[in-house]
Each structure stands twice: as C-alpha cells, then as structure tokens.
Amino acid sequence: ARHAFFALFALQHRGQEASGITTSDGGNLYTHKGAGLVAGVYTEETIKPLVGHIAIGHNRYSTSGGGALDHAQPVLNAENDFALAHNGNLPSVKALQEFLQSKNSLKDNRSDSELIADAISACLKEGMNLEESVKQIFPLMTGSFSIVMMVKDTLVAIRDSYGMRPMALGKIGNGFVVASETCALQTIGAEFVREVDPGEMLIINKEGLKSVK
C-alpha cells in the first residue's frame, strides 16, 4: 500500500477528484477510497489496514456526472474478490452491455470502467481464471484503456490495441510494478524495464511475469 500511495502521489496530476487503493494478502482484498487529493485521502491510520503484497491504485478525474466518490476506483465486485482500475475512455460500451445482458447481470448507471469490471467478474464467477476472463472480454472493449486489476493472488495489466494510453513496466526488488507514467516508478525506487506493448496483457503472480499478446 505504501508503494501505491507514493506512486499515486507522483501521479496526482492525473486526477484530483478522488483516490483509492486496493491490496491483497493472498487471502482477502482490502480497500480505502476517499474524495480529494492523495495527501488528504490517506493517513497512517488508513494505510495500516491495507496489508498485503499486491496493490493497485487510482486517481480519478471526472469524465461523467456524479459525485466524487460515486465512481471512485478501484472498482470492486460484490464478492470483494476482484478489483480493477482503469485509465482511458470507451466511447461505445454496447458490446459490454450486451454481454452483461446475456448473463442477466447488467446494472443501471454504470461507468465504462464499472462495466469492464462487471464483465470480467461475470467470467470469474463462471470459473475462469483472471487471464482467461480478460481474453474473453478484451474484444468487447472499444476505445482507449490502460487497466490494472487483481484477484487475491494475481495482478494483471492490459493496454488497448492502439496504445492510446501510456503504460510502463518497472521492477522493484523481486517484484514488478506497472504505472501509467514513469514518474511513479522513480518515486518508489523502481527501475524502468519497458513500455507495455499495445494489445499486451501482463500476468504477475508468484510464478513471476508472463506476457500475452
């Protein structure tokens, strides 16, 4: 959570409306979200309970109506075993909505990020792992996106096929970090490895790092 906090601090210019971090200790997911600037959203008291060795974070700027926390990310599913943070914009969400309708799980007033999370979550519910779920949903996502997401034991990062949104891979100790800008890597002492390729998925877990195009 501390790495995520300092990385979000470096990415404050990406959004000043709300901020959130989700972590996993291999068994459970822990989340804290708040409205406002990074320095105000997190304190020692809010960081401490965010235990674990996997974390994703997000700074939000408003792309649609609603209050600061209405669509704050990471987005979590109802079971609290999947979280997703998305930078980008899907001009059309028709394919995602149709998919969710076919599964009887389309909800009202969902942002594009929440629809992506709902669709992947629907696949997870059917017994697919995170990698398989992303492969299933990736073709339904039209537009620009750099996304990080996690289940209790795996972190996945994807970038849209056109590479419209930036995404960098870094290394820190024995672990990996993915961020939308390299300034976040420098802040936490991570070493820049390479850009994530357009249309690439990175799967990071105890086996290490795997790349799928």
C-alpha positions, 0 to 999 in steps of 0.5 A, a space after each residue: 500500500 505504501 508503494 501505491 500511495 507514493 506512486 499515486 502521489 507522483 501521479 496526482 496530476 492525473 486526477 484530483 477528484 478522488 483516490 483509492 487503493 486496493 491490496 491483497 494478502 493472498 487471502 482477502 482484498 482490502 480497500 480505502 477510497 476517499 474524495 480529494 487529493 492523495 495527501 488528504 485521502 490517506 493517513 497512517 491510520 488508513 494505510 495500516 489496514 491495507 496489508 498485503 503484497 499486491 496493490 493497485 491504485 487510482 486517481 480519478 478525474 471526472 469524465 461523467 456526472 456524479 459525485 466524487 466518490 460515486 465512481 471512485 476506483 478501484 472498482 470492486 465486485 460484490 464478492 470483494 474478490 476482484 478489483 480493477 482500475 482503469 485509465 482511458 475512455 470507451 466511447 461505445 460500451 454496447 458490446 459490454 452491455 450486451 454481454 452483461 445482458 446475456 448473463 442477466 447481470 447488467 446494472 443501471 448507471 454504470 461507468 465504462 470502467 464499472 462495466 469492464 469490471 462487471 464483465 470480467 467478474 461475470 467470467 470469474 464467477 463462471 470459473 475462469 481464471 483472471 487471464 482467461 476472463 480478460 481474453 474473453 472480454 478484451 474484444 468487447 472493449 472499444 476505445 482507449 484503456 490502460 487497466 490494472 486489476 487483481 484477484 487475491 493472488 494475481 495482478 494483471 495489466 492490459 493496454 488497448 490495441 492502439 496504445 492510446 494510453 501510456 503504460 510502463 513496466 518497472 521492477 522493484 526488488 523481486 517484484 514488478 510494478 506497472 504505472 501509467 507514467 514513469 514518474 511513479 516508478 522513480 518515486 518508489 525506487 523502481 527501475 524502468 524495464 519497458 513500455 507495455 506493448 499495445 494489445 499486451 496483457 501482463 500476468 504477475 503472480 508468484 510464478 513471476 511475469 508472463 506476457 500475452 499478446 
